[in-house]
Amino acid sequence: MATPQTLLFDTANVYAKPFRTQLLKWIGNKQRFAHEIISYFPPHFKVYREPFLGSGAVLGTLAPREAVGSDAFKPLIEIWQTLHDEPETLKSWYAERWHRMKGGDKVAVYSEILNSYNAQPNGADLLFLSRSCYGGVVRFRQDGFMSTPCGPHDPISPESFADRVDTWRTRTSGARFIHRDYKDAMEDAGKGDLIYADPPYSFTQSILYGAQKFSLADLFERIRHAKEKGVFVALSIDGSKKSGDMLCDIRIPDGLFEREVLVNCGRSMLRRFQMDGKTLESEVVHDRLLLTY
């Protein structure tokens, strides 16, 4: 195993227009800098595959002709499948809960929706919770229980959300959404396909669903296998925290990646939640983007 030194810094080569309109709020959301990540993708590839879909920020910004988005988190994939198959249903899920909150006690209604989700995890509740929870940080206990309190902000209106649904439905029209473990999803990739992997981060994202059991070493082995098949793989992992003062010590296997770049992610969304509105000038984060090509 190699030490966590920089492999080789490289310049961008593919242009993608920034796309800032989020459908979901999600910890680790790449929406603001997805276009920068895409700029390092190979100029030509077959099927785009994202096995840790999350908020779908990179997929939505790329708007590929053919794609597969997958995740092991079933309620999350339920949202994406509904976007693809029944976008009007997705709009009604959000609108019904928004009007309930607007017409009652905000915190009490949020608690009702949260309790409903925790009693039986589902995409409809998760959709609204992601846009109304504190800081947009959807956090989970090890038993899968969502624990984020209600945020002080007012969730966007049903009309605004409906516009986002229409936009995202168009941008993801070439994608299929599948409930699948990342190992199986990566195995499906063939020569010339592109995998963008954005797994839970070792230093910051243990609060994500299923992150406590995630193994980066196992992912590295899957990437090695994909590379041997001729699949392009781009991997986002921890880089630096504390505005560069803290480097995340992650050991990278020798010979697995050909290039590495640092992507400026701005101020940490999670630290904003943890510090409860305190200044974040010292909390700028950089991701490492590792490329097998």
Buried (B, 14 or more C-beta within 10 A) or exposed (E): EEEBEEBEEEEBEEEBEEBEEBBBBBBBBBBBBBBBBBBBBBEEBBBBBBBBBBBBBBBBBBBBEEBBBBBBBBBBBBBBBBBBEEBEEBBBBBBEBBEBBEEEEBEEBBEBBBEBBBEEBBBBBBBBBBBBBBBBBBBBEEEEEBEBBBBEEEBBEBEEBBBBBEBBBEBBEBBBBBBBEBBEBBBBBEEBBBBBBBBBBBBBBBBBBBBEEBEBEEBBEBBBBBBEEEBBBBBBBBBBBEBEEEBBEBEBEEEBBEBBBBBEBEBBBBBBBEEEEEEBEEBBBBBBBBBBB
